[in-house]
Amino acid sequence: MASANEGVEAIAARAAREGGWDLYATAFLEAAPSLGEAVAKLAASGAEEILVLPYFLTLGIHLQRDLPKLVDDLSHAHGIAIRVAPPLDGHPELSRILVGRAVEIMGEQA
């Protein structure tokens, strides 16, 4: 699991650089650092609003049931607005990424 979490942390850091977000944190629902720890860190650092960008492909049970309650509780506990972006499913760039991966593999076999 450590290598999977490291991959998520790397993509979060890259997104923060590309987005120009100086203040960001990576969090996990079932590992450390938790979303609660990340929200506390961001709130203590002066964040006025937090945007959660779930690294989930589809709208599963975590996004439907667990995350909304957790976000609501954290928002009230820290007195900060927290918004949650939708999962990646349906994003138009996903098909481009899949085609790119296929082209890479097909090129390796040539």
N, C-alpha and C positions, 0 to 999 in steps of 0.2 A: 504494500500500500504506500510505502514511503516514496517509491519512484513515481507512482501515479500522482501523489500530492505535489511532488517536485515539478511535474509537468504542468499542473494547474498553476502553481506559483510562478513558473516561468512565463506562461501565457498571460497571466495577470500583470506581471511586471512589464511585459512587452506592450500590452494594451494601455497601461498607464503612461508609458513613454509616448506611444503613438497618439494617445488622446490628450496629452499635455496635462495629466492629472498628477500633481505633486503629492496630493494626499490620497492614499488608497491603502487598502488592506486586503489580504487574501483570507478567506474563512472557509470552514467546512461544516457540514451538518452533523457528521458522525466522526470527526477527527479534530485534532487541535491544529491551529487555533480555531475556536468556535466562532460562530457569528456574533455571539454575545461579547466575546473578547475583542473581536474586530470593531464592533460598534463602540465599545467603551474606549478603545484606543483612538478611534477617529473623533469621537465626541470630545475626549480630553485634548486632542490636538487642534480643536477649534472648528471642526466641521459643522456647518449650519444645516446641512441636508446630506443624506446618504442615499446613494443609488446602489442597489444590489443587482449585480449582473450574474444571474445563475448560469453556471456552466453545465447545463442539462440540455440534452437533445429534445426531450419530449416533456409534456406536462404530466409527470407521474405523481405518485402519492406524496412525495416530499414537497413538491411545488403546490399541490392542491390543498393539502391538509396541514402539513407541518410548518412550512415557511410563513404563510400568512399570519398564523397565531404567534409565532416567534417574533416576527417583524413588528406586529402590533404591541406585544409585550415590551420589546426593546425600545420602541419609539416612545412609549409612555414612561418607561423607566429612566430614559436619558433625556426626555423632553426635546426630541429631535425628529424631524420628518424623515421617514425612510420610504423610498419608492422601490419597487421591484420590477425589473424588465421581464418580458416574457421569455420562455425557453427558446432555444435556437431553432426548433422545429418550424418549418415554413419560411425561414429566412431565404431570400433569393440567392444568396451567395453559397448556400450549402451544395447545390447542384454543381456549381462551378468548381468547388473544392473537390467533390467526388470525381468529376471529369478530369481534373488536374492530376489526382492520384492515379486514376486509371491510365492516363497518358504516360505518367512516370513509369509505371510497372510495365506497360506495353513496350516502352522504349528500352527498358532493361532487358527484355526478352529478345529484342531484335538482334 
